[in-house]
Amino acid sequence: MSRKIVIATDGSLYAQKAVEIGAELANGRDAEVHLVHVMLSGELDADLQRMIEVEHLDGLTIQAEPEVPSVSALGFPIVFPMKDLGESYRAIQAIGTDILKRAKSVVSAHGVDRVSTHLLDGDPVEEIMTVIDREHPDLVVCGARGLSSLSQLVLGSVSTKIAQHCSATCITVH
């Protein structure tokens, strides 16, 4: 029986665990896997900035007084090697592409042949739900980063909202 699994990943530790679990569940079931990453190009929050700093340092520099557009991360400005906002978007797009490439290699290493990637831009919940509505998966796997900011408490996390709106079985990985 063919199955479809949607795995949402932002490259965080919990999302990496979600990719592993989704890949294990897909293995041997003739499953089709859809990997989804939503770029946060409109606003870089502190968690994404931390991820960029820790996991994706290629091409990034830290400067005391930047002369090009920058974003603040942990009190230090992180400067993309860019001259305009188009280059900033391409840097964020490159990070998203790398996240999906890594996730696809994990899924493929588990013996899953049918893997599609979806690099999207916009509201994470809306974009992931669009893929879910289009693909009609049997299973959705997301990582929960466990953020505790007031906005997360009031508005709910992406994984919580996906689970609330999705008709498929959802697994949230902590």
N, C-alpha and C positions, 0 to 999 in steps of 0.2 A: 504494500500500500504506500503510495507516494504521499509525503507530508511536506508542509511548508513551515519553516521556522524563521521568524524575524528576530534578529539579534541587534539591539541598539547598543552602540558603543561610543563613549566619549574619550576613550584612551586611558581612563583612570584605572586604578587597581581593581575596583569592583567590576568595572566594565570588562576588564581583561578576564576576570573570573567568569563573568557571564558568557563571554565568547567561548571559553573552555567548556563550560557546562552545556551550552547550546551545541557545540561541535560534538561533544560526547553523545548527546541525545540524537543528533542527526546521523551519526555513524551507524551504518548497517541497516538503516531504515529507508533507503532510497529517498532521503529527504532533500528538498531544495532549500537552501539557506539564503536569506536576504540580510546582508549586513548594512546597517543604517548608521550614518554619522551626520549630525546636524552641526554645521559651523555656527559659531557665535560671533559673526562678523560685526553685528551692530554694537555689541558691548562686550568687552573682555572683563569678566568678573575676576575676583582675586584667586579663585580656585583654578580657573583656566590659565591665568598668568603664572601661578605656581607650577602648573603642569608644564607650561612652555619652558619655564626656567629649569625644572628638574629633568624633564624627559626629552626635550627637543632643543638643545642648545646650539645645534648646527646653524650657523649663520646669524645667531643672536649675539648682541654685545650689551654689556652694562656700562653706562656712562654716568658720571656725576652730574653733568649739565648737558643734556642732549640738545643738539641743534636741529634735529629732525623730529617729527611727531613721535611721541612715545606713550607708553602706558605704564602706570605705576604698579609695581609688584613688590609686596612686602617692604615698602618704603624705598625701593630702588627703581629708578626708571629703566625699563627694558626697551631697547630700541631695535626695531626690525631694520634690516639693511634696506631701507626704502627711501624714496624721494617723494612719493605721493600716496594717496589713499588706495590707489589701484594696486600698488606694490604691497601695501599692508594686507589687502584682501587676498592677493596671491600667496602671501606668506601663510595666512590662516588656511587658505585652500590647500597649500602644500602640507601643512600639519594634518589636516583632515584626510588627505589622500594617504599620508603615511600611516595614520591610525587604521584606516580601512585595509591598507596593504598588509600590515602586521596581523590584523584580525583574519584576513583571508588566508594567510599562510598557516595560521593555527587551525582553521577549519579544514583546509586542504590536507594538513598533516594528519587529521583524524579520518582521512579517507573519503571525505565528502567532495564529489565532483561538481555538483551543481551549486555554484556560489555566485550570487550577484551582489554588487556593491552599490550603495546609494549615498552619494555625497550631496547633502542638501543644505539650504540656508534659510533661516527663519526661526520661528518659535519651535523649540524642540518637540513639544507635545503635539502640536498641529502637524508638523512635518512627519513625525513617526506615525501618527494616526493616519495620515494620507497613504503611506506605504502599506499599513495594515489594512486599510479599507480597500486598496487596490489589489493586494495580493491574497487576502483572505487566509492568513496562516492558521495552522492548528495550534501553534505555540508562539509566544512572544517572550523573549528573555532580555532583561535589562539589569544593569548594575545600579545599586543605590549607594551614592557616595557618602550618605550619612551627614549631610550638611545640617547645621543647626542654627542658621541665621533666622532672624525673625521672619523674613520673607518666606523662607522655606516652611516655617511652622504655620504661617497664615495661609499661604497659597498652596502648599503641598509640593512634593518633589515631582520631577518628571516621571519617575517610575510609578509613583502612587497614582498620578493622573492617568497614565497609560492603563494601569490595572483597573481603574474606575470606569474608563470609557471603552475598553476593549472587550469584544465578545469572545475572543479566543482565551485559552488558558494562558496565564501570565506567571512567569517566575521572576521574582526580584532577588538578586544576589547581593548579599551583604558580606 
